[in-house]
Amino acid sequence: MSTYRIGVIGFAHMHINSLLAQFAAHPQSVLVAGADTVPVRPDLGDVRSTRKWNMQNAVDKIGLPKLYDDYREMLEKEEFDIVITCAENAQHGDVAEACAAAGVHVVAEKPMAASLHEGLRMARAARAANTLMIINWPTTWSPEIHKAKALIDAGEIGRVLQVKWRGGHTGPLGPGVRHPGVVNQSEPLSGTVRGTTWWHQADAGGGAMLDYCCYGSKISRWFVGDQATGVVGLRANLDSPWGDAEDNAAMLVRFPHAYTICEGSWTTLDHGVTPGPIVYGTTGTLVIDSKGDKPHVRLERGAGQTTLFQGDPLPAGRSNIAEEVIHHLDTGEALHPTLDLDFNLEVMAILDAGLRSAASGQMEQVDNGVWRVG
């Protein structure tokens, strides 16, 4: 049974707390070392979920044995099989190229990058080095979303016509926000502190569109089963004056025979309804309801015909990103399709069109096929 040496580059995204804990718990993993990226502007705070806190949590609570000041030095001095990167979105390309040059597989937290250009950098580097470039999605590990996909594939709602997705809370460091592996904030952070974090900085790849509309791009691409053709995007900073990144965003995504509404918000105290996704088909509607203690999938056929489904347990030994990656490396079996590099380039192409549309004020075409050359 192989042993895999695990490293971390980038503690900007608080999801590093859950991802690293999952690898640490795997019997075939050995934690080696970690290093942060250099922020565009230094954080003022070291409270929960900020990068300094995440680094200390990795050492004190998860057991990461060593920290470096420079991740390039770390890659020269240490040997890794897998590096987890939770860097700022705008630094994914730099990290991916450095890891590929060192012959190291990369697990990057969603979204793939801050642009399709950066995503292509990541893909080309990994392909040239024959290393893995895996994009992790928290929704990939949702039994209810898996169940909905199985019902779609079984023809339970006919052909998919529309997907709705809304992701929202009070901001990544807002009051009451829950993050896997992190205790809630005890009190709201000031705007001054939040404004120094990368989340609210456009040049670091912050903002609600990349943070949350990426989920809608991924889920709709997976559920529709075809690639999008065009996107209309909207970004707005409605209540976060301390930052220049948007705190609300929306995308209207056109597929050849369907469309998607993706919403992302950092000003949402409560969704009021299920955030979804909701999938409308020619013969039925699926509602993924994650509110409450018993998440489920609801199938509606009209005229009061309602059926509830519970999510099926995920496959044994493949229920989180650590198990899935190590299973793939051990057996050669294909990764879950939503982790696949080509799939994620298509998702990134959708998201990139949304970003471009928000800037141009026009529908932008989804750039499909560029990555299939070379």
Summary of the structure (lengths in Angstrom):
residues: 374
radius of gyration: 19.9
end to end distance: 34.5
largest distance: 65.6
contacts: 1338
relative contact order: 0.15
helix: 36%
strand: 21%
